[in-house]
Amino acid sequence: MAQAELRKGQAQRPLSPHLQIYRWTWTMAMSVLHRVTGAALYLGTAILAYWLVAMASGPEAYASAQWLIGSWFGILVLFGYTWALMHHMLGGLRHFIWDFGRGFGDEQRFLLAKATLAGSAALTILIWVVALVAR
């Protein structure tokens, strides 16, 4: 009987808080985005490897890879890969700052999150402008 009552008591306990209970914050969004960009970098690196293998495989393979990557969709994917790389890098720098015990205040966390987002957008645009001008 005691075990049955214990089971009833356990079933009535509150569950652990979940995403619906927490208020969405900038640092939470940046954490999720950091994980998403890390996963996206796998796909982008596979595309880069495909391009390098095609380059080593000869002119015909390189031409088909270049056609795919040079299409509007390929350029869009490369732009997204560049942004994911910059965002993931700046997110890593944000965590590096935290490793030194800095930037944990409310305003500092918010500023670092916004700087990560703005910095990744600015660096991506800068890289693409430089690449297109140097072309």
Secondary structure, 3 states (H helix, E strand, C coil): CHHHHHHHHHHCCCCCCCCCCCCCCHHHHHHHHHHHHHHHHHHHHHHHHHHHHHHHHCHHHHHHHHHHHHCHHHHHHHHHHHHHHHHHHHHHHHHHHHHCCCCCCHHHHHHHHHHHHHHHHHHHHHHHHHHHHHC
